[in-house]
Amino acid sequence: MPANFAQFEIDLVNFFKTNLILPDELPQWMKELGIIPQDEIISVDNIGAIDRNNKTDVLVTFKNSSPLKISVKLSNADYFGNWYGHNRFLEEFGLEPFTKLSIGITNWANEWIKHSNSNIFVGVSICFGKRSGNTALEFLDYFTSEDMRKIVVGADENSSSSANSLFISQTIPTSYNELFGNLKPINDDTLKEIGSNFKIACRPINPLTEGSNRGKNVYTKFQPYKPLSTQTTIVDKDELSMLGEFIPLTEANRLNHNHILNELQDVYKIVIPRKR
């Protein structure tokens, strides 16, 4: 098993580079995509590494066939849309769903901070994919089935960045037969299978223990009722919740957890220590 996902993609690219001629027999769905048996591969590119917004991770270009655009997932991977920022959200879904989701995330945050399993947090980021328990919202309460297709496939299905197939495995194939066993089309049946547990994953970030994730955009923010009289360090979520509440965002302004922490300290004299 590869050490990380980036290496897994590279290894899959290398599989195609060492198997440049397709076999005599292909799955029917590949033929329906316009891929011809025994065609020759002329290039293989790991375009997922170039832009994290690409749904295609590995792009296989043939001499005479339509391209194979593969979205790669490890078997234990939970997310199809990881860490959705504001700009990306607006490009794919628009402002109305953003506003609706911000209200939903705010309601969730004001309840979650009271939960025995929660830790201190000042904002909530989101991902899309598998999720269970109390940190998941129902996707179709805020989006449509077509929106789910955008997250899995991509917004423009004619673009090389939009995937037409899904490879799910923990190991790199050693033959085309092995590849075909874990490669499937992204069609209505596949989307229905994915959609059975497709959620909005709420990601509250604990400033005390998380570093880089504090730079992710949030969909709600903690708002104090008033500034404190003196600068006060807060590390307990219950102490924080007595000082204010979470409120929806009024605009998609790329607000992140660090921005909120800065404002709490500079304007409201609430200091929440951050992991360095």
PyRosetta script that sets phi, psi and omega in degrees:
from pyrosetta import init, pose_from_sequence

init()
pose = pose_from_sequence("MPANFAQFEIDLVNFFKTNLILPDELPQWMKELGIIPQDEIISVDNIGAIDRNNKTDVLVTFKNSSPLKISVKLSNADYFGNWYGHNRFLEEFGLEPFTKLSIGITNWANEWIKHSNSNIFVGVSICFGKRSGNTALEFLDYFTSEDMRKIVVGADENSSSSANSLFISQTIPTSYNELFGNLKPINDDTLKEIGSNFKIACRPINPLTEGSNRGKNVYTKFQPYKPLSTQTTIVDKDELSMLGEFIPLTEANRLNHNHILNELQDVYKIVIPRKR")
pose.set_psi(1, 134.8)
pose.set_omega(1, -177.4)
pose.set_phi(2, -66.2)
pose.set_psi(2, 155.3)
pose.set_omega(2, -177.4)
pose.set_phi(3, -67.8)
pose.set_psi(3, -31.0)
pose.set_omega(3, -179.5)
pose.set_phi(4, -153.3)
pose.set_psi(4, 172.5)
pose.set_omega(4, -174.9)
pose.set_phi(5, -66.5)
pose.set_psi(5, -38.1)
pose.set_omega(5, -179.9)
pose.set_phi(6, -59.3)
pose.set_psi(6, -42.4)
pose.set_omega(6, 177.8)
pose.set_phi(7, -66.9)
pose.set_psi(7, -34.6)
pose.set_omega(7, 178.5)
pose.set_phi(8, -60.9)
pose.set_psi(8, -43.2)
pose.set_omega(8, 177.3)
pose.set_phi(9, -63.1)
pose.set_psi(9, -44.4)
pose.set_omega(9, 179.3)
pose.set_phi(10, -60.4)
pose.set_psi(10, -42.3)
pose.set_omega(10, 180.0)
pose.set_phi(11, -64.7)
pose.set_psi(11, -35.5)
pose.set_omega(11, 178.2)
pose.set_phi(12, -69.4)
pose.set_psi(12, -39.8)
pose.set_omega(12, 174.9)
pose.set_phi(13, -58.1)
pose.set_psi(13, -44.1)
pose.set_omega(13, -179.2)
pose.set_phi(14, -66.0)
pose.set_psi(14, -30.9)
pose.set_omega(14, 175.4)
pose.set_phi(15, -58.7)
pose.set_psi(15, -48.1)
pose.set_omega(15, -179.1)
pose.set_phi(16, -67.3)
pose.set_psi(16, -35.6)
pose.set_omega(16, -178.9)
pose.set_phi(17, -67.8)
pose.set_psi(17, -22.9)
pose.set_omega(17, 177.5)
pose.set_phi(18, -100.0)
pose.set_psi(18, 1.9)
pose.set_omega(18, 177.6)
pose.set_phi(19, -136.1)
pose.set_psi(19, 70.9)
pose.set_omega(19, -168.0)
pose.set_phi(20, -79.7)
pose.set_psi(20, -12.4)
pose.set_omega(20, 179.5)
pose.set_phi(21, -112.7)
pose.set_psi(21, 126.1)
pose.set_omega(21, 178.3)
pose.set_phi(22, -67.8)
pose.set_psi(22, 152.9)
pose.set_omega(22, 179.1)
pose.set_phi(23, -71.6)
pose.set_psi(23, 172.9)
pose.set_omega(23, -179.5)
pose.set_phi(24, -66.0)
pose.set_psi(24, -35.1)
pose.set_omega(24, -176.7)
pose.set_phi(25, -112.1)
pose.set_psi(25, 130.1)
pose.set_omega(25, 176.6)
pose.set_phi(26, -122.0)
pose.set_psi(26, 152.3)
pose.set_omega(26, 171.9)
pose.set_phi(27, -56.6)
pose.set_psi(27, 147.8)
pose.set_omega(27, -176.8)
pose.set_phi(28, -58.4)
pose.set_psi(28, -38.0)
pose.set_omega(28, -177.5)
pose.set_phi(29, -64.8)
pose.set_psi(29, -30.5)
pose.set_omega(29, 177.2)
pose.set_phi(30, -70.0)
pose.set_psi(30, -39.1)
pose.set_omega(30, 175.9)
pose.set_phi(31, -62.1)
pose.set_psi(31, -37.8)
pose.set_omega(31, 179.9)
pose.set_phi(32, -68.4)
pose.set_psi(32, -22.9)
pose.set_omega(32, 174.2)
pose.set_phi(33, -78.3)
pose.set_psi(33, -9.4)
pose.set_omega(33, -178.7)
pose.set_phi(34, 95.6)
pose.set_psi(34, 23.2)
pose.set_omega(34, 179.2)
pose.set_phi(35, -98.9)
pose.set_psi(35, 128.2)
pose.set_omega(35, -170.0)
pose.set_phi(36, -101.3)
pose.set_psi(36, 133.1)
pose.set_omega(36, 175.3)
pose.set_phi(37, -55.6)
pose.set_psi(37, 144.3)
pose.set_omega(37, 178.0)
pose.set_phi(38, 65.5)
pose.set_psi(38, 13.0)
pose.set_omega(38, 176.9)
pose.set_phi(39, -71.3)
pose.set_psi(39, 160.9)
pose.set_omega(39, -177.0)
pose.set_phi(40, -102.0)
pose.set_psi(40, 134.6)
pose.set_omega(40, 174.9)
pose.set_phi(41, -78.2)
pose.set_psi(41, 128.2)
pose.set_omega(41, 179.0)
pose.set_phi(42, -106.1)
pose.set_psi(42, -18.1)
pose.set_omega(42, 175.0)
pose.set_phi(43, -161.5)
pose.set_psi(43, 150.2)
pose.set_omega(43, 174.3)
pose.set_phi(44, -135.7)
pose.set_psi(44, 125.2)
pose.set_omega(44, -175.5)
pose.set_phi(45, -130.9)
pose.set_psi(45, 137.7)
pose.set_omega(45, 176.2)
pose.set_phi(46, -90.5)
pose.set_psi(46, 78.5)
pose.set_omega(46, -174.1)
pose.set_phi(47, -80.5)
pose.set_psi(47, -14.0)
pose.set_omega(47, 175.2)
pose.set_phi(48, -65.1)
pose.set_psi(48, -28.6)
pose.set_omega(48, 179.7)
pose.set_phi(49, -76.8)
pose.set_psi(49, -18.7)
pose.set_omega(49, -177.9)
pose.set_phi(50, -79.8)
pose.set_psi(50, -40.7)
pose.set_omega(50, -177.3)
pose.set_phi(51, -142.6)
pose.set_psi(51, 120.1)
pose.set_omega(51, -177.1)
pose.set_phi(52, -65.0)
pose.set_psi(52, -16.6)
pose.set_omega(52, 179.1)
pose.set_phi(53, -83.4)
pose.set_psi(53, -10.6)
pose.set_omega(53, 176.8)
pose.set_phi(54, -65.6)
pose.set_psi(54, 133.5)
pose.set_omega(54, 173.8)
pose.set_phi(55, -83.7)
pose.set_psi(55, -29.3)
pose.set_omega(55, 172.8)
pose.set_phi(56, -78.6)
pose.set_psi(56, 124.8)
pose.set_omega(56, 174.9)
pose.set_phi(57, -94.5)
pose.set_psi(57, -43.4)
pose.set_omega(57, -179.3)
pose.set_phi(58, -123.2)
pose.set_psi(58, 119.9)
pose.set_omega(58, -179.7)
pose.set_phi(59, -106.0)
pose.set_psi(59, 118.6)
pose.set_omega(59, -179.6)
pose.set_phi(60, -108.6)
pose.set_psi(60, 119.5)
pose.set_omega(60, -178.6)
pose.set_phi(61, -109.0)
pose.set_psi(61, 134.1)
pose.set_omega(61, -176.3)
pose.set_phi(62, -110.3)
pose.set_psi(62, 165.8)
pose.set_omega(62, 179.6)
pose.set_phi(63, -68.7)
pose.set_psi(63, -41.7)
pose.set_omega(63, -173.8)
pose.set_phi(64, -127.7)
pose.set_psi(64, 0.6)
pose.set_omega(64, -173.6)
pose.set_phi(65, -112.8)
pose.set_psi(65, 166.7)
pose.set_omega(65, 170.3)
pose.set_phi(66, -67.6)
pose.set_psi(66, 154.3)
pose.set_omega(66, -177.1)
pose.set_phi(67, -71.5)
pose.set_psi(67, 152.4)
pose.set_omega(67, 170.9)
pose.set_phi(68, -100.1)
pose.set_psi(68, 118.6)
pose.set_omega(68, -174.5)
pose.set_phi(69, -114.3)
pose.set_psi(69, 102.8)
pose.set_omega(69, -168.1)
pose.set_phi(70, -101.6)
pose.set_psi(70, 125.2)
pose.set_omega(70, 166.7)
pose.set_phi(71, -90.6)
pose.set_psi(71, 123.3)
pose.set_omega(71, -173.5)
pose.set_phi(72, -102.8)
pose.set_psi(72, 130.5)
pose.set_omega(72, 177.1)
pose.set_phi(73, -134.8)
pose.set_psi(73, 132.4)
pose.set_omega(73, 167.8)
pose.set_phi(74, -68.5)
pose.set_psi(74, 152.3)
pose.set_omega(74, -175.7)
pose.set_phi(75, -58.1)
pose.set_psi(75, -30.4)
pose.set_omega(75, -178.3)
pose.set_phi(76, -96.8)
pose.set_psi(76, 9.9)
pose.set_omega(76, 179.9)
pose.set_phi(77, -74.3)
pose.set_psi(77, 136.3)
pose.set_omega(77, -175.8)
pose.set_phi(78, -100.9)
pose.set_psi(78, -23.6)
pose.set_omega(78, -168.3)
pose.set_phi(79, -113.5)
pose.set_psi(79, 140.6)
pose.set_omega(79, 170.9)
pose.set_phi(80, -101.7)
pose.set_psi(80, -28.9)
pose.set_omega(80, 177.0)
pose.set_phi(81, -127.1)
pose.set_psi(81, 100.1)
pose.set_omega(81, -172.3)
pose.set_phi(82, -98.1)
pose.set_psi(82, 130.4)
pose.set_omega(82, 175.1)
pose.set_phi(83, 52.2)
pose.set_psi(83, 66.7)
pose.set_omega(83, 179.1)
pose.set_phi(84, -72.3)
pose.set_psi(84, 118.1)
pose.set_omega(84, 175.1)
pose.set_phi(85, -85.4)
pose.set_psi(85, 170.1)
pose.set_omega(85, -175.5)
pose.set_phi(86, -63.5)
pose.set_psi(86, -46.5)
pose.set_omega(86, -177.6)
pose.set_phi(87, -60.4)
pose.set_psi(87, -46.3)
pose.set_omega(87, 179.3)
pose.set_phi(88, -63.1)
pose.set_psi(88, -40.5)
pose.set_omega(88, 178.8)
pose.set_phi(89, -60.2)
pose.set_psi(89, -48.5)
pose.set_omega(89, -178.3)
pose.set_phi(90, -64.3)
pose.set_psi(90, -38.9)
pose.set_omega(90, 179.3)
pose.set_phi(91, -61.3)
pose.set_psi(91, -38.1)
pose.set_omega(91, -174.0)
pose.set_phi(92, -92.2)
pose.set_psi(92, -31.2)
pose.set_omega(92, -171.4)
pose.set_phi(93, -124.7)
pose.set_psi(93, -24.4)
pose.set_omega(93, 179.6)
pose.set_phi(94, 94.7)
pose.set_psi(94, 177.4)
pose.set_omega(94, -173.5)
pose.set_phi(95, -76.4)
pose.set_psi(95, -38.2)
pose.set_omega(95, -175.7)
pose.set_phi(96, -59.9)
pose.set_psi(96, -48.0)
pose.set_omega(96, 176.0)
pose.set_phi(97, -63.8)
pose.set_psi(97, -31.8)
pose.set_omega(97, 177.6)
pose.set_phi(98, -60.5)
pose.set_psi(98, -47.9)
pose.set_omega(98, -179.7)
pose.set_phi(99, -63.1)
pose.set_psi(99, -44.7)
pose.set_omega(99, -179.8)
pose.set_phi(100, -62.5)
pose.set_psi(100, -43.3)
pose.set_omega(100, -179.1)
pose.set_phi(101, -68.8)
pose.set_psi(101, -38.5)
pose.set_omega(101, 179.4)
pose.set_phi(102, -59.3)
pose.set_psi(102, -38.5)
pose.set_omega(102, 177.2)
pose.set_phi(103, -67.0)
pose.set_psi(103, -43.2)
pose.set_omega(103, 179.1)
pose.set_phi(104, -64.1)
pose.set_psi(104, -42.3)
pose.set_omega(104, 178.9)
pose.set_phi(105, -65.9)
pose.set_psi(105, -37.8)
pose.set_omega(105, 178.3)
pose.set_phi(106, -62.6)
pose.set_psi(106, -46.0)
pose.set_omega(106, 178.0)
pose.set_phi(107, -60.5)
pose.set_psi(107, -41.5)
pose.set_omega(107, 178.8)
pose.set_phi(108, -63.5)
pose.set_psi(108, -44.6)
pose.set_omega(108, -176.8)
pose.set_phi(109, -62.5)
pose.set_psi(109, -40.8)
pose.set_omega(109, -179.2)
pose.set_phi(110, -67.5)
pose.set_psi(110, -23.5)
pose.set_omega(110, 173.8)
pose.set_phi(111, -87.2)
pose.set_psi(111, -40.8)
pose.set_omega(111, -175.4)
pose.set_phi(112, -63.7)
pose.set_psi(112, -35.3)
pose.set_omega(112, -177.8)
pose.set_phi(113, -64.3)
pose.set_psi(113, -18.7)
pose.set_omega(113, 177.4)
pose.set_phi(114, -87.8)
pose.set_psi(114, -11.8)
pose.set_omega(114, -173.7)
pose.set_phi(115, -73.2)
pose.set_psi(115, 144.8)
pose.set_omega(115, -177.5)
pose.set_phi(116, -64.7)
pose.set_psi(116, -23.8)
pose.set_omega(116, -178.6)
pose.set_phi(117, -89.7)
pose.set_psi(117, -4.4)
pose.set_omega(117, -175.6)
pose.set_phi(118, -86.6)
pose.set_psi(118, 161.0)
pose.set_omega(118, 174.6)
pose.set_phi(119, -121.0)
pose.set_psi(119, 176.0)
pose.set_omega(119, 179.6)
pose.set_phi(120, -64.1)
pose.set_psi(120, 138.2)
pose.set_omega(120, 176.4)
pose.set_phi(121, -157.2)
pose.set_psi(121, 158.2)
pose.set_omega(121, -178.6)
pose.set_phi(122, -123.2)
pose.set_psi(122, -5.0)
pose.set_omega(122, 178.9)
pose.set_phi(123, -159.6)
pose.set_psi(123, 169.3)
pose.set_omega(123, -178.9)
pose.set_phi(124, -134.1)
pose.set_psi(124, 123.7)
pose.set_omega(124, 172.9)
pose.set_phi(125, -96.5)
pose.set_psi(125, 173.5)
pose.set_omega(125, -176.2)
pose.set_phi(126, -135.3)
pose.set_psi(126, 153.0)
pose.set_omega(126, 168.9)
pose.set_phi(127, -135.3)
pose.set_psi(127, 166.5)
pose.set_omega(127, 176.3)
pose.set_phi(128, -122.6)
pose.set_psi(128, 135.9)
pose.set_omega(128, 177.4)
pose.set_phi(129, 151.6)
pose.set_psi(129, -149.5)
pose.set_omega(129, -179.1)
pose.set_phi(130, -71.6)
pose.set_psi(130, 138.0)
pose.set_omega(130, 177.3)
pose.set_phi(131, -165.6)
pose.set_psi(131, 144.0)
pose.set_omega(131, 176.5)
pose.set_phi(132, -136.4)
pose.set_psi(132, 169.5)
pose.set_omega(132, 176.7)
pose.set_phi(133, 82.8)
pose.set_psi(133, -155.4)
pose.set_omega(133, -170.5)
pose.set_phi(134, -84.6)
pose.set_psi(134, -4.6)
pose.set_omega(134, -178.1)
pose.set_phi(135, -104.5)
pose.set_psi(135, 24.6)
pose.set_omega(135, 179.3)
pose.set_phi(136, -123.4)
pose.set_psi(136, 139.4)
pose.set_omega(136, 170.5)
pose.set_phi(137, -112.5)
pose.set_psi(137, 150.4)
pose.set_omega(137, -179.7)
pose.set_phi(138, -70.5)
pose.set_psi(138, 123.5)
pose.set_omega(138, -176.9)
pose.set_phi(139, -58.7)
pose.set_psi(139, -46.0)
pose.set_omega(139, -173.8)
pose.set_phi(140, -75.1)
pose.set_psi(140, -4.5)
pose.set_omega(140, 171.3)
pose.set_phi(141, -74.5)
pose.set_psi(141, -18.1)
pose.set_omega(141, -175.5)
pose.set_phi(142, -125.0)
pose.set_psi(142, -20.0)
pose.set_omega(142, -175.1)
pose.set_phi(143, -132.9)
pose.set_psi(143, 177.9)
pose.set_omega(143, 177.5)
pose.set_phi(144, -108.4)
pose.set_psi(144, 168.6)
pose.set_omega(144, 176.0)
pose.set_phi(145, -63.1)
pose.set_psi(145, -29.7)
pose.set_omega(145, 176.9)
pose.set_phi(146, -68.0)
pose.set_psi(146, -34.1)
pose.set_omega(146, 175.8)
pose.set_phi(147, -63.8)
pose.set_psi(147, -38.2)
pose.set_omega(147, 177.6)
pose.set_phi(148, -63.0)
pose.set_psi(148, -38.3)
pose.set_omega(148, 178.2)
pose.set_phi(149, -61.2)
pose.set_psi(149, -40.4)
pose.set_omega(149, 178.6)
pose.set_phi(150, -60.9)
pose.set_psi(150, -40.3)
pose.set_omega(150, -177.4)
pose.set_phi(151, -67.6)
pose.set_psi(151, -39.0)
pose.set_omega(151, -177.0)
pose.set_phi(152, -83.3)
pose.set_psi(152, -45.7)
pose.set_omega(152, -173.1)
pose.set_phi(153, -92.1)
pose.set_psi(153, -45.8)
pose.set_omega(153, -172.1)
pose.set_phi(154, 124.1)
pose.set_psi(154, 158.1)
pose.set_omega(154, -174.8)
pose.set_phi(155, -72.6)
pose.set_psi(155, -34.8)
pose.set_omega(155, -178.6)
pose.set_phi(156, -115.7)
pose.set_psi(156, 100.3)
pose.set_omega(156, -172.7)
pose.set_phi(157, -69.1)
pose.set_psi(157, -14.4)
pose.set_omega(157, 177.4)
pose.set_phi(158, -85.9)
pose.set_psi(158, -9.5)
pose.set_omega(158, -178.4)
pose.set_phi(159, -82.1)
pose.set_psi(159, 150.9)
pose.set_omega(159, 176.6)
pose.set_phi(160, -65.7)
pose.set_psi(160, -20.1)
pose.set_omega(160, -179.8)
pose.set_phi(161, -79.3)
pose.set_psi(161, -12.8)
pose.set_omega(161, 178.9)
pose.set_phi(162, -96.3)
pose.set_psi(162, 128.9)
pose.set_omega(162, -172.4)
pose.set_phi(163, -78.8)
pose.set_psi(163, 150.5)
pose.set_omega(163, 172.1)
pose.set_phi(164, -121.6)
pose.set_psi(164, 3.5)
pose.set_omega(164, 178.9)
pose.set_phi(165, -153.2)
pose.set_psi(165, 160.8)
pose.set_omega(165, -174.6)
pose.set_phi(166, -131.5)
pose.set_psi(166, 122.1)
pose.set_omega(166, 177.7)
pose.set_phi(167, -109.6)
pose.set_psi(167, 116.1)
pose.set_omega(167, -178.7)
pose.set_phi(168, -121.3)
pose.set_psi(168, 118.2)
pose.set_omega(168, -178.9)
pose.set_phi(169, -168.0)
pose.set_psi(169, 166.8)
pose.set_omega(169, 170.6)
pose.set_phi(170, -103.3)
pose.set_psi(170, -9.5)
pose.set_omega(170, -176.1)
pose.set_phi(171, -132.3)
pose.set_psi(171, 152.8)
pose.set_omega(171, 177.5)
pose.set_phi(172, -82.3)
pose.set_psi(172, 135.7)
pose.set_omega(172, -179.7)
pose.set_phi(173, -66.6)
pose.set_psi(173, 154.3)
pose.set_omega(173, 175.1)
pose.set_phi(174, -108.4)
pose.set_psi(174, -4.3)
pose.set_omega(174, 178.9)
pose.set_phi(175, -152.8)
pose.set_psi(175, 165.0)
pose.set_omega(175, 177.0)
pose.set_phi(176, -65.5)
pose.set_psi(176, -32.9)
pose.set_omega(176, 177.0)
pose.set_phi(177, -60.6)
pose.set_psi(177, -42.1)
pose.set_omega(177, 176.8)
pose.set_phi(178, -65.8)
pose.set_psi(178, -40.6)
pose.set_omega(178, 178.3)
pose.set_phi(179, -58.7)
pose.set_psi(179, -49.0)
pose.set_omega(179, -176.4)
pose.set_phi(180, -64.4)
pose.set_psi(180, -23.5)
pose.set_omega(180, 178.2)
pose.set_phi(181, -69.9)
pose.set_psi(181, -21.8)
pose.set_omega(181, -177.9)
pose.set_phi(182, -120.7)
pose.set_psi(182, 4.7)
pose.set_omega(182, 179.7)
pose.set_phi(183, -107.1)
pose.set_psi(183, 128.7)
pose.set_omega(183, -179.2)
pose.set_phi(184, -135.3)
pose.set_psi(184, 156.0)
pose.set_omega(184, 177.4)
pose.set_phi(185, -73.1)
pose.set_psi(185, 150.9)
pose.set_omega(185, 170.9)
pose.set_phi(186, -92.6)
pose.set_psi(186, 87.2)
pose.set_omega(186, 179.9)
pose.set_phi(187, -121.5)
pose.set_psi(187, -171.5)
pose.set_omega(187, -176.7)
pose.set_phi(188, -60.9)
pose.set_psi(188, -37.9)
pose.set_omega(188, 179.9)
pose.set_phi(189, -65.9)
pose.set_psi(189, -42.9)
pose.set_omega(189, 179.1)
pose.set_phi(190, -65.1)
pose.set_psi(190, -42.7)
pose.set_omega(190, 179.4)
pose.set_phi(191, -65.1)
pose.set_psi(191, -35.7)
pose.set_omega(191, 177.1)
pose.set_phi(192, -65.1)
pose.set_psi(192, -40.4)
pose.set_omega(192, 178.3)
pose.set_phi(193, -64.4)
pose.set_psi(193, -45.2)
pose.set_omega(193, 178.5)
pose.set_phi(194, -64.3)
pose.set_psi(194, -40.5)
pose.set_omega(194, -174.7)
pose.set_phi(195, -67.8)
pose.set_psi(195, -14.6)
pose.set_omega(195, -179.5)
pose.set_phi(196, -65.3)
pose.set_psi(196, -22.0)
pose.set_omega(196, 175.9)
pose.set_phi(197, -141.0)
pose.set_psi(197, 48.1)
pose.set_omega(197, -178.9)
pose.set_phi(198, -101.0)
pose.set_psi(198, 114.5)
pose.set_omega(198, -172.2)
pose.set_phi(199, -126.7)
pose.set_psi(199, 168.6)
pose.set_omega(199, 165.3)
pose.set_phi(200, -92.8)
pose.set_psi(200, 116.5)
pose.set_omega(200, -179.7)
pose.set_phi(201, -90.4)
pose.set_psi(201, 119.2)
pose.set_omega(201, 177.8)
pose.set_phi(202, -84.5)
pose.set_psi(202, 128.0)
pose.set_omega(202, -175.0)
pose.set_phi(203, -121.8)
pose.set_psi(203, 81.2)
pose.set_omega(203, 173.5)
pose.set_phi(204, -70.9)
pose.set_psi(204, 133.6)
pose.set_omega(204, -174.7)
pose.set_phi(205, -105.3)
pose.set_psi(205, 122.7)
pose.set_omega(205, 177.2)
pose.set_phi(206, -82.6)
pose.set_psi(206, 111.6)
pose.set_omega(206, -177.2)
pose.set_phi(207, -62.7)
pose.set_psi(207, -25.0)
pose.set_omega(207, -177.1)
pose.set_phi(208, -71.8)
pose.set_psi(208, -25.7)
pose.set_omega(208, -173.1)
pose.set_phi(209, -121.5)
pose.set_psi(209, -13.1)
pose.set_omega(209, -177.0)
pose.set_phi(210, -116.5)
pose.set_psi(210, 139.7)
pose.set_omega(210, -177.3)
pose.set_phi(211, -105.8)
pose.set_psi(211, -80.2)
pose.set_omega(211, -173.7)
pose.set_phi(212, -62.5)
pose.set_psi(212, -30.7)
pose.set_omega(212, -178.7)
pose.set_phi(213, -67.2)
pose.set_psi(213, -14.6)
pose.set_omega(213, 176.4)
pose.set_phi(214, -66.9)
pose.set_psi(214, -16.2)
pose.set_omega(214, 178.1)
pose.set_phi(215, -84.4)
pose.set_psi(215, -1.4)
pose.set_omega(215, -180.0)
pose.set_phi(216, -77.4)
pose.set_psi(216, 145.9)
pose.set_omega(216, 178.4)
pose.set_phi(217, -64.6)
pose.set_psi(217, 147.1)
pose.set_omega(217, -179.4)
pose.set_phi(218, -110.9)
pose.set_psi(218, 161.3)
pose.set_omega(218, 179.8)
pose.set_phi(219, -119.0)
pose.set_psi(219, 7.3)
pose.set_omega(219, 171.0)
pose.set_phi(220, -158.3)
pose.set_psi(220, 160.3)
pose.set_omega(220, -179.9)
pose.set_phi(221, -139.5)
pose.set_psi(221, 147.3)
pose.set_omega(221, 175.2)
pose.set_phi(222, -78.4)
pose.set_psi(222, 129.0)
pose.set_omega(222, -177.6)
pose.set_phi(223, -122.4)
pose.set_psi(223, 112.4)
pose.set_omega(223, 177.1)
pose.set_phi(224, -65.7)
pose.set_psi(224, 154.2)
pose.set_omega(224, 177.5)
pose.set_phi(225, -71.8)
pose.set_psi(225, -34.7)
pose.set_omega(225, -179.7)
pose.set_phi(226, -164.0)
pose.set_psi(226, 160.6)
pose.set_omega(226, 176.0)
pose.set_phi(227, -66.1)
pose.set_psi(227, 149.6)
pose.set_omega(227, 173.9)
pose.set_phi(228, -78.3)
pose.set_psi(228, 159.1)
pose.set_omega(228, -178.7)
pose.set_phi(229, -73.8)
pose.set_psi(229, -31.8)
pose.set_omega(229, 177.4)
pose.set_phi(230, -135.3)
pose.set_psi(230, 155.6)
pose.set_omega(230, 179.8)
pose.set_phi(231, -63.0)
pose.set_psi(231, 128.8)
pose.set_omega(231, -174.0)
pose.set_phi(232, -132.8)
pose.set_psi(232, 132.6)
pose.set_omega(232, 176.9)
pose.set_phi(233, -88.3)
pose.set_psi(233, 128.5)
pose.set_omega(233, -179.1)
pose.set_phi(234, -120.6)
pose.set_psi(234, 127.1)
pose.set_omega(234, 175.8)
pose.set_phi(235, -125.5)
pose.set_psi(235, -4.6)
pose.set_omega(235, -176.6)
pose.set_phi(236, -107.8)
pose.set_psi(236, 131.1)
pose.set_omega(236, -176.6)
pose.set_phi(237, -64.8)
pose.set_psi(237, -33.5)
pose.set_omega(237, -179.5)
pose.set_phi(238, -68.8)
pose.set_psi(238, -37.9)
pose.set_omega(238, 175.2)
pose.set_phi(239, -63.3)
pose.set_psi(239, -42.0)
pose.set_omega(239, 179.8)
pose.set_phi(240, -63.8)
pose.set_psi(240, -44.2)
pose.set_omega(240, -175.6)
pose.set_phi(241, -64.4)
pose.set_psi(241, -22.9)
pose.set_omega(241, 177.4)
pose.set_phi(242, -74.3)
pose.set_psi(242, -15.6)
pose.set_omega(242, -174.5)
pose.set_phi(243, -96.4)
pose.set_psi(243, -7.9)
pose.set_omega(243, -177.7)
pose.set_phi(244, 177.6)
pose.set_psi(244, -158.6)
pose.set_omega(244, -178.9)
pose.set_phi(245, -154.8)
pose.set_psi(245, 166.8)
pose.set_omega(245, 176.9)
pose.set_phi(246, -82.8)
pose.set_psi(246, 142.2)
pose.set_omega(246, 179.9)
pose.set_phi(247, -130.7)
pose.set_psi(247, 152.9)
pose.set_omega(247, 177.2)
pose.set_phi(248, -68.4)
pose.set_psi(248, 158.5)
pose.set_omega(248, 174.7)
pose.set_phi(249, -81.2)
pose.set_psi(249, 140.1)
pose.set_omega(249, 178.8)
pose.set_phi(250, -87.3)
pose.set_psi(250, -13.2)
pose.set_omega(250, 178.4)
pose.set_phi(251, -156.9)
pose.set_psi(251, 159.8)
pose.set_omega(251, 176.3)
pose.set_phi(252, -87.2)
pose.set_psi(252, 88.3)
pose.set_omega(252, -171.1)
pose.set_phi(253, -113.7)
pose.set_psi(253, 16.8)
pose.set_omega(253, 178.1)
pose.set_phi(254, 63.9)
pose.set_psi(254, 26.3)
pose.set_omega(254, 177.0)
pose.set_phi(255, -59.4)
pose.set_psi(255, 135.2)
pose.set_omega(255, 177.0)
pose.set_phi(256, -126.4)
pose.set_psi(256, 178.9)
pose.set_omega(256, -174.8)
pose.set_phi(257, -63.5)
pose.set_psi(257, -38.6)
pose.set_omega(257, 179.1)
pose.set_phi(258, -65.1)
pose.set_psi(258, -37.9)
pose.set_omega(258, 177.7)
pose.set_phi(259, -59.8)
pose.set_psi(259, -43.8)
pose.set_omega(259, -179.5)
pose.set_phi(260, -65.4)
pose.set_psi(260, -43.7)
pose.set_omega(260, 179.2)
pose.set_phi(261, -61.1)
pose.set_psi(261, -39.7)
pose.set_omega(261, 177.8)
pose.set_phi(262, -62.7)
pose.set_psi(262, -45.5)
pose.set_omega(262, -179.7)
pose.set_phi(263, -64.8)
pose.set_psi(263, -41.2)
pose.set_omega(263, 178.5)
pose.set_phi(264, -58.6)
pose.set_psi(264, -41.1)
pose.set_omega(264, -178.3)
pose.set_phi(265, -75.6)
pose.set_psi(265, -46.3)
pose.set_omega(265, -172.7)
pose.set_phi(266, -76.6)
pose.set_psi(266, -35.2)
pose.set_omega(266, -174.3)
pose.set_phi(267, -102.4)
pose.set_psi(267, -38.4)
pose.set_omega(267, -172.2)
pose.set_phi(268, -109.6)
pose.set_psi(268, 1.2)
pose.set_omega(268, 177.5)
pose.set_phi(269, 60.1)
pose.set_psi(269, 29.5)
pose.set_omega(269, 176.1)
pose.set_phi(270, -106.5)
pose.set_psi(270, 116.1)
pose.set_omega(270, -178.0)
pose.set_phi(271, -106.6)
pose.set_psi(271, 116.9)
pose.set_omega(271, 173.8)
pose.set_phi(272, -110.2)
pose.set_psi(272, 115.0)
pose.set_omega(272, -178.2)
pose.set_phi(273, -58.8)
pose.set_psi(273, 149.5)
pose.set_omega(273, -178.8)
pose.set_phi(274, -119.8)
pose.set_psi(274, 144.2)
pose.set_omega(274, 173.6)
pose.set_phi(275, -62.6)
pose.set_psi(275, 136.5)
pose.set_omega(275, -179.8)
pose.set_phi(276, -100.0)
pose.dump_pdb("model.pdb")
